Amino acid sequence: MKSTETKLYVKKAQRRDKDAFIQLMQFYRKDMYRTAIAILMNEEDAADALQDTILSCWEKLHTLRKPEFFKTWMTRILINHCYDIIRNNTAYEDIEAYEEPSKCDEYNLELKEAYASVDERYRLPMELYYSQGFKMREIAEMLSLPVNTVKTWIARGRKELEAYYRSC
């Protein structure tokens, strides 16, 4: 979706056009899923985070001042929901031993394994930079970090991924 197209859909959605909002969510669905998986490493929690994000975006779309920053705005909301889920799940860590394995396709399994080899703090910046095409400056703003920290984390994450793939 082009930038001008996105702006058009966002403006329509801000006027409560449900179809325009659905189009936006469909377009960014894969990016949102990858971001949630990078943080949560669990399909069920990622699905919950996506659902909460979509609802929050619909309810708060009127607060978005610049439609061209919709994806950044939406991703920040998703990240916050993911961290909320992590905080809420700490009370249930003992139950994980009884968790049923989830069904997933080969791509998700490979992605999870590769991400699991990378230190937690490096996963999200790498996902945002490589998979979703955010600029380092945008990632730094989203995560409230200095740009050089984001650059360092991405470089370190790359090295960890390289080590993972060399060991395979």
Phi, psi and omega per residue, in radians:
M1 nan 2.272 -3.136
K2 -1.318 2.796 -3.132
S3 -1.015 -0.734 -3.134
T4 -1.193 -0.631 3.099
E5 -1.144 -0.762 3.135
T6 -1.049 -0.818 3.121
K7 -0.981 -0.762 -3.121
L8 -1.080 -0.829 3.134
Y9 -1.124 -0.689 3.136
V10 -1.111 -0.787 -3.138
K11 -1.093 -0.700 3.085
K12 -1.123 -0.775 -3.131
A13 -1.118 -0.604 3.104
Q14 -1.149 -0.416 3.051
R15 -1.574 0.323 3.069
R16 1.217 0.549 3.040
D17 -1.448 1.844 -3.063
K18 -1.113 -0.673 -3.123
D19 -1.118 -0.694 3.111
A20 -1.132 -0.727 3.131
F21 -1.126 -0.734 3.113
I22 -1.064 -0.736 3.107
Q23 -1.033 -0.788 3.116
L24 -1.046 -0.821 -3.112
M25 -1.142 -0.686 3.106
Q26 -1.109 -0.694 -3.115
F27 -1.163 -0.688 -3.069
Y28 -1.701 0.089 -3.072
R29 -0.991 -0.841 -3.109
K30 -1.137 -0.710 3.112
D31 -1.100 -0.730 3.130
M32 -1.123 -0.743 -3.133
Y33 -1.074 -0.819 -3.138
R34 -1.060 -0.699 3.122
T35 -1.126 -0.796 -3.136
A36 -1.109 -0.715 3.109
I37 -1.140 -0.672 3.139
A38 -1.076 -0.575 -3.123
I39 -1.544 -0.840 -2.955
L40 -1.599 -0.514 -3.127
M41 0.999 0.575 -3.107
N42 -2.683 2.173 -3.058
E43 -1.111 -0.725 -3.099
E44 -1.150 -0.762 3.109
D45 -1.158 -0.658 3.108
A46 -1.095 -0.726 3.107
A47 -1.103 -0.709 3.088
D48 -1.088 -0.760 -3.137
A49 -1.101 -0.705 3.116
L50 -1.113 -0.782 -3.136
Q51 -1.069 -0.807 3.125
D52 -1.107 -0.664 -3.139
T53 -1.156 -0.774 -3.138
I54 -1.073 -0.776 3.116
L55 -1.097 -0.798 3.135
S56 -1.096 -0.723 3.127
C57 -1.081 -0.749 3.131
W58 -1.112 -0.771 -3.092
E59 -1.226 -0.554 -3.028
K60 -1.941 0.216 -3.094
L61 -1.032 -0.511 3.140
H62 -1.166 -0.310 -3.133
T63 -1.464 -0.215 3.131
L64 -1.269 2.049 -3.066
R65 -1.458 -0.682 -3.086
K66 -2.056 1.877 -3.102
P67 -1.001 -0.467 -3.128
E68 -1.190 -0.271 3.115
F69 -1.791 0.382 -3.113
F70 -0.987 -0.850 -3.069
K71 -1.099 -0.723 3.116
T72 -1.108 -0.776 3.126
W73 -1.059 -0.833 -3.129
M74 -1.124 -0.716 -3.131
T75 -1.139 -0.671 3.098
R76 -1.098 -0.719 3.093
I77 -1.098 -0.759 3.119
L78 -1.061 -0.793 3.141
I79 -1.042 -0.779 3.125
N80 -1.071 -0.738 3.107
H81 -1.123 -0.674 3.115
C82 -1.085 -0.779 3.134
Y83 -1.178 -0.573 3.044
D84 -1.081 -0.747 3.135
I85 -1.118 -0.729 3.111
I86 -1.063 -0.784 3.130
R87 -1.081 -0.731 -3.122
N88 -1.242 -0.497 -3.101
N89 -1.377 -0.275 -3.115
T90 -1.080 -0.465 3.115
A91 -1.275 -0.317 -3.055
Y92 -1.931 0.326 -3.086
E93 -1.072 -0.564 -3.131
D94 -1.185 -0.438 -3.101
I95 -1.335 -0.323 -3.070
E96 -0.998 -0.459 3.133
A97 -1.093 -0.426 -3.105
Y98 -1.764 0.095 -3.102
E99 -1.184 2.399 3.099
E100 -1.397 2.497 3.099
P101 -1.148 2.445 -3.119
S102 -1.558 2.681 3.083
K103 -1.427 2.336 3.094
C104 -2.662 2.692 3.139
D105 -1.445 3.024 -3.070
E106 -1.040 -0.695 -3.117
Y107 -1.069 -0.829 -3.125
N108 -1.108 -0.683 3.133
L109 -1.124 -0.804 3.123
E110 -1.115 -0.714 3.112
L111 -1.100 -0.796 3.130
K112 -1.075 -0.759 -3.132
E113 -1.124 -0.752 3.131
A114 -1.132 -0.805 3.132
Y115 -1.128 -0.611 -3.129
A116 -1.128 -0.441 3.134
S117 -1.356 -0.243 -3.091
V118 -1.697 2.431 3.081
D119 -0.923 2.471 -3.064
E120 -0.888 -0.783 -3.032
R121 -1.224 -0.312 -3.127
Y122 -1.571 -0.368 -3.044
R123 -1.033 -0.939 -3.037
L124 -1.111 -0.854 3.106
P125 -1.016 -0.656 3.118
M126 -1.137 -0.771 3.126
E127 -1.062 -0.819 -3.107
L128 -1.139 -0.652 -3.090
Y129 -1.363 -0.927 -3.023
Y130 -1.426 -0.750 -3.054
S131 -1.498 -0.588 -3.028
Q132 -1.904 -0.153 3.018
G133 1.336 0.342 3.067
F134 -1.233 2.623 3.072
K135 -1.406 2.731 -3.119
M136 -0.994 -0.697 3.142
R137 -1.080 -0.730 3.129
E138 -1.141 -0.726 3.124
I139 -1.117 -0.744 3.129
A140 -1.044 -0.720 3.104
E141 -1.152 -0.763 -3.132
M142 -1.075 -0.701 -3.050
L143 -1.685 0.035 -3.122
S144 0.962 0.871 -3.136
L145 -2.233 2.761 3.002
P146 -1.181 2.617 -3.116
V147 -1.036 -0.711 -3.131
N148 -1.124 -0.552 3.076
T149 -1.146 -0.754 3.110
V150 -1.068 -0.781 3.119
K151 -1.045 -0.777 -3.141
T152 -1.107 -0.798 -3.121
W153 -1.095 -0.694 3.125
I154 -1.157 -0.736 3.115
A155 -1.102 -0.752 3.124
R156 -1.162 -0.687 3.102
G157 -1.102 -0.699 3.089
R158 -1.050 -0.738 3.130
K159 -1.122 -0.690 3.119
E160 -1.167 -0.684 3.084
L161 -1.138 -0.707 3.108
E162 -1.046 -0.792 3.126
A163 -1.090 -0.693 3.122
Y164 -1.081 -0.834 -3.085
Y165 -1.255 -0.488 3.068
R166 -1.212 -0.556 -3.122
S167 -1.405 -0.251 -3.120
C168 -1.299 nan nan
